[in-house]
Amino acid sequence: MKKLKKIVTILLVLSVIIGLQIPTNVQAAPAPTLTKVDITDMTVEDTTGEIYVEVTYTGRPGTTKVTCNNYTCKEDIRYRQTVFENGVEVGEVSYFKTQYTVDDINGIHSFIIYAEAQTLQYPRKTLYANRIFPI
């Protein structure tokens, strides 16, 4: 019985020592803090003619909102891209579908775009951008 207790004690001490060792390489870094929101472009989906707003975030956004002519645009996550610099994540590019297609824009003189995003960390800050695209 004493031998069993010694063996169990030695195994517990070894497992604690091995568990406390500092890892030799790091696999992931925390997401960068959001520092900028930029409305970079408007694009057209080739097959459907749907018009999208391209928004570039420097850092990782929390909640996001994009409007086009006061219509709330939904993000199409199929087109979202993460931006890397020297193997480190620095931001992302997201695409938001407007209510317009190429066939629907007759009589519209411009697209008034508003984009906002909140930071992930507290205290939360809201960053925003405005841009007008004339037709």
Secondary structure, 3 states (H helix, E strand, C coil): CHHHHHHHHHHHHHHHHHHCCCCCCCCCCCCCECCEEEEEEEEECCCCCEEEEEEEEECECCCEEEEECCEEEEECHHHCEEEEECCEEEEEEEEEEEEEEHHHCCCCCEEEEEEEEECCCCCCCEEEEEEEEEC
